[in-house]
């Protein structure tokens, strides 16, 4: 298992970075197009899975 690298020291005056957070929110019921459509429709309708901007 890879080791987690320590966070680099913060330097004032540098441009802010961008982070991407990936989370497993489940999977479709089956590997079929109809099941995937149902899954995506439910996923997109959830207010908990919407992208949020920090700005």
N, CA, C and O atoms as a GROMACS GRO file, in nm:
protein
  220
    1UNK      N    1   0.084  -0.118   0.000
    1UNK     CA    2   0.000   0.000   0.000
    1UNK      C    3   0.089   0.124   0.000
    1UNK      O    4   0.182   0.132   0.080
    2UNK      N    5   0.061   0.222  -0.089
    2UNK     CA    6   0.145   0.341  -0.095
    2UNK      C    7   0.130   0.426   0.030
    2UNK      O    8   0.023   0.434   0.091
    3UNK      N    9   0.239   0.488   0.067
    3UNK     CA   10   0.237   0.576   0.184
    3UNK      C   11   0.184   0.714   0.142
    3UNK      O   12   0.202   0.758   0.029
    4UNK      N   13   0.119   0.780   0.235
    4UNK     CA   14   0.068   0.914   0.210
    4UNK      C   15   0.182   1.013   0.230
    4UNK      O   16   0.247   1.013   0.334
    5UNK      N   17   0.204   1.094   0.130
    5UNK     CA   18   0.310   1.194   0.140
    5UNK      C   19   0.265   1.310   0.228
    5UNK      O   20   0.147   1.345   0.226
    6UNK      N   21   0.354   1.371   0.303
    6UNK     CA   22   0.316   1.484   0.386
    6UNK      C   23   0.280   1.605   0.300
    6UNK      O   24   0.328   1.620   0.188
    7UNK      N   25   0.196   1.690   0.355
    7UNK     CA   26   0.157   1.812   0.285
    7UNK      C   27   0.277   1.906   0.279
    7UNK      O   28   0.347   1.923   0.379
    8UNK      N   29   0.301   1.968   0.162
    8UNK     CA   30   0.415   2.060   0.154
    8UNK      C   31   0.388   2.184   0.239
    8UNK      O   32   0.272   2.220   0.262
    9UNK      N   33   0.492   2.250   0.286
    9UNK     CA   34   0.473   2.369   0.369
    9UNK      C   35   0.404   2.480   0.289
    9UNK      O   36   0.431   2.497   0.170
   10UNK      N   37   0.316   2.554   0.355
   10UNK     CA   38   0.243   2.664   0.291
   10UNK      C   39   0.336   2.783   0.271
   10UNK      O   40   0.414   2.818   0.361
   11UNK      N   41   0.328   2.844   0.155
   11UNK     CA   42   0.406   2.964   0.127
   11UNK      C   43   0.310   3.078   0.098
   11UNK      O   44   0.234   3.072   0.002
   12UNK      N   45   0.313   3.180   0.181
   12UNK     CA   46   0.225   3.296   0.162
   12UNK      C   47   0.258   3.365   0.031
   12UNK      O   48   0.374   3.375  -0.008
   13UNK      N   49   0.155   3.412  -0.037
   13UNK     CA   50   0.174   3.483  -0.162
   13UNK      C   51   0.166   3.393  -0.284
   13UNK      O   52   0.179   3.442  -0.396
   14UNK      N   53   0.146   3.264  -0.266
   14UNK     CA   54   0.135   3.175  -0.381
   14UNK      C   55  -0.012   3.164  -0.422
   14UNK      O   56  -0.102   3.182  -0.340
   15UNK      N   57  -0.034   3.134  -0.548
   15UNK     CA   58  -0.170   3.120  -0.599
   15UNK      C   59  -0.237   2.998  -0.536
   15UNK      O   60  -0.170   2.897  -0.514
   16UNK      N   61  -0.366   3.006  -0.507
   16UNK     CA   62  -0.434   2.890  -0.451
   16UNK      C   63  -0.440   2.776  -0.551
   16UNK      O   64  -0.446   2.799  -0.672
   17UNK      N   65  -0.439   2.654  -0.502
   17UNK     CA   66  -0.446   2.537  -0.588
   17UNK      C   67  -0.590   2.490  -0.606
   17UNK      O   68  -0.683   2.546  -0.548
   18UNK      N   69  -0.606   2.389  -0.685
   18UNK     CA   70  -0.736   2.329  -0.709
   18UNK      C   71  -0.732   2.184  -0.662
   18UNK      O   72  -0.634   2.113  -0.685
   19UNK      N   73  -0.838   2.142  -0.597
   19UNK     CA   74  -0.847   2.005  -0.550
   19UNK      C   75  -0.966   1.935  -0.615
   19UNK      O   76  -1.068   1.998  -0.642
   20UNK      N   77  -0.952   1.808  -0.639
   20UNK     CA   78  -1.062   1.727  -0.690
   20UNK      C   79  -1.086   1.616  -0.589
   20UNK      O   80  -0.994   1.544  -0.551
   21UNK      N   81  -1.210   1.603  -0.545
   21UNK     CA   82  -1.245   1.502  -0.447
   21UNK      C   83  -1.332   1.397  -0.516
   21UNK      O   84  -1.438   1.430  -0.570
   22UNK      N   85  -1.287   1.273  -0.515
   22UNK     CA   86  -1.363   1.164  -0.574
   22UNK      C   87  -1.419   1.077  -0.463
   22UNK      O   88  -1.346   1.035  -0.373
   23UNK      N   89  -1.548   1.049  -0.471
   23UNK     CA   90  -1.614   0.969  -0.369
   23UNK      C   91  -1.702   0.865  -0.439
   23UNK      O   92  -1.772   0.898  -0.535
   24UNK      N   93  -1.698   0.743  -0.393
   24UNK     CA   94  -1.785   0.641  -0.449
   24UNK      C   95  -1.924   0.657  -0.390
   24UNK      O   96  -1.944   0.638  -0.270
   25UNK      N   97  -2.020   0.693  -0.474
   25UNK     CA   98  -2.157   0.714  -0.428
   25UNK      C   99  -2.250   0.601  -0.469
   25UNK      O  100  -2.372   0.618  -0.476
   26UNK      N  101  -2.192   0.487  -0.497
   26UNK     CA  102  -2.272   0.372  -0.534
   26UNK      C  103  -2.248   0.333  -0.678
   26UNK      O  104  -2.164   0.390  -0.746
   27UNK      N  105  -2.324   0.236  -0.724
   27UNK     CA  106  -2.312   0.187  -0.861
   27UNK      C  107  -2.451   0.156  -0.914
   27UNK      O  108  -2.545   0.138  -0.836
   28UNK      N  109  -2.465   0.149  -1.045
   28UNK     CA  110  -2.595   0.111  -1.102
   28UNK      C  111  -2.631  -0.032  -1.061
   28UNK      O  112  -2.545  -0.109  -1.020
   29UNK      N  113  -2.759  -0.066  -1.072
   29UNK     CA  114  -2.805  -0.201  -1.035
   29UNK      C  115  -2.750  -0.308  -1.128
   29UNK      O  116  -2.732  -0.422  -1.086
   30UNK      N  117  -2.725  -0.271  -1.254
   30UNK     CA  118  -2.678  -0.369  -1.352
   30UNK      C  119  -2.593  -0.295  -1.456
   30UNK      O  120  -2.605  -0.173  -1.469
   31UNK      N  121  -2.508  -0.367  -1.528
   31UNK     CA  122  -2.425  -0.302  -1.632
   31UNK      C  123  -2.500  -0.286  -1.764
   31UNK      O  124  -2.453  -0.329  -1.870
   32UNK      N  125  -2.617  -0.224  -1.756
   32UNK     CA  126  -2.698  -0.202  -1.876
   32UNK      C  127  -2.728  -0.054  -1.891
   32UNK      O  128  -2.721   0.022  -1.795
   33UNK      N  129  -2.762  -0.013  -2.011
   33UNK     CA  130  -2.794   0.128  -2.036
   33UNK      C  131  -2.914   0.175  -1.954
   33UNK      O  132  -2.906   0.283  -1.895
   34UNK      N  133  -3.025   0.100  -1.946
   34UNK     CA  134  -3.137   0.147  -1.865
   34UNK      C  135  -3.101   0.163  -1.716
   34UNK      O  136  -3.143   0.260  -1.652
   35UNK      N  137  -3.025   0.069  -1.662
   35UNK     CA  138  -2.986   0.079  -1.521
   35UNK      C  139  -2.895   0.199  -1.499
   35UNK      O  140  -2.906   0.268  -1.398
   36UNK      N  141  -2.804   0.224  -1.593
   36UNK     CA  142  -2.716   0.339  -1.581
   36UNK      C  143  -2.794   0.469  -1.591
   36UNK      O  144  -2.765   0.564  -1.518
   37UNK      N  145  -2.892   0.476  -1.678
   37UNK     CA  146  -2.976   0.597  -1.690
   37UNK      C  147  -3.051   0.624  -1.560
   37UNK      O  148  -3.057   0.738  -1.514
   38UNK      N  149  -3.108   0.517  -1.500
   38UNK     CA  150  -3.178   0.535  -1.371
   38UNK      C  151  -3.083   0.585  -1.264
   38UNK      O  152  -3.116   0.676  -1.188
   39UNK      N  153  -2.964   0.525  -1.258
   39UNK     CA  154  -2.864   0.564  -1.158
   39UNK      C  155  -2.825   0.710  -1.176
   39UNK      O  156  -2.823   0.786  -1.079
   40UNK      N  157  -2.794   0.751  -1.299
   40UNK     CA  158  -2.752   0.889  -1.323
   40UNK      C  159  -2.865   0.988  -1.296
   40UNK      O  160  -2.840   1.096  -1.245
   41UNK      N  161  -2.988   0.952  -1.330
   41UNK     CA  162  -3.102   1.040  -1.303
   41UNK      C  163  -3.116   1.062  -1.153
   41UNK      O  164  -3.138   1.175  -1.109
   42UNK      N  165  -3.104   0.955  -1.075
   42UNK     CA  166  -3.114   0.966  -0.929
   42UNK      C  167  -2.994   1.044  -0.874
   42UNK      O  168  -3.011   1.129  -0.785
   43UNK      N  169  -2.875   1.017  -0.925
   43UNK     CA  170  -2.754   1.085  -0.879
   43UNK      C  171  -2.763   1.235  -0.904
   43UNK      O  172  -2.733   1.314  -0.815
   44UNK      N  173  -2.804   1.273  -1.024
   44UNK     CA  174  -2.812   1.416  -1.059
   44UNK      C  175  -2.922   1.488  -0.984
   44UNK      O  176  -2.912   1.608  -0.962
   45UNK      N  177  -3.026   1.417  -0.945
   45UNK     CA  178  -3.137   1.479  -0.874
   45UNK      C  179  -3.105   1.503  -0.726
   45UNK      O  180  -3.173   1.582  -0.661
   46UNK      N  181  -3.004   1.436  -0.674
   46UNK     CA  182  -2.971   1.448  -0.532
   46UNK      C  183  -2.899   1.580  -0.505
   46UNK      O  184  -2.801   1.613  -0.572
   47UNK      N  185  -2.947   1.654  -0.407
   47UNK     CA  186  -2.882   1.780  -0.370
   47UNK      C  187  -2.747   1.753  -0.302
   47UNK      O  188  -2.662   1.843  -0.296
   48UNK      N  189  -2.727   1.632  -0.252
   48UNK     CA  190  -2.600   1.599  -0.186
   48UNK      C  191  -2.488   1.571  -0.283
   48UNK      O  192  -2.372   1.566  -0.242
   49UNK      N  193  -2.518   1.552  -0.411
   49UNK     CA  194  -2.414   1.519  -0.508
   49UNK      C  195  -2.384   1.634  -0.605
   49UNK      O  196  -2.320   1.613  -0.708
   50UNK      N  197  -2.429   1.751  -0.574
   50UNK     CA  198  -2.405   1.866  -0.660
   50UNK      C  199  -2.267   1.924  -0.632
   50UNK      O  200  -2.220   1.923  -0.519
   51UNK      N  201  -2.204   1.973  -0.736
   51UNK     CA  202  -2.073   2.039  -0.720
   51UNK      C  203  -2.094   2.170  -0.646
   51UNK      O  204  -2.192   2.241  -0.670
   52UNK      N  205  -2.003   2.200  -0.560
   52UNK     CA  206  -2.011   2.325  -0.484
   52UNK      C  207  -1.881   2.401  -0.500
   52UNK      O  208  -1.772   2.344  -0.491
   53UNK      N  209  -1.893   2.528  -0.523
   53UNK     CA  210  -1.775   2.612  -0.542
   53UNK      C  211  -1.737   2.678  -0.411
   53UNK      O  212  -1.823   2.723  -0.336
   54UNK      N  213  -1.609   2.684  -0.386
   54UNK     CA  214  -1.561   2.749  -0.265
   54UNK      C  215  -1.551   2.900  -0.281
   54UNK      O  216  -1.519   2.970  -0.184
   55UNK      N  217  -1.576   2.952  -0.400
   55UNK     CA  218  -1.561   3.095  -0.428
   55UNK      C  219  -1.689   3.161  -0.427
   55UNK      O  220  -1.696   3.282  -0.448
   0.00000   0.00000   0.00000
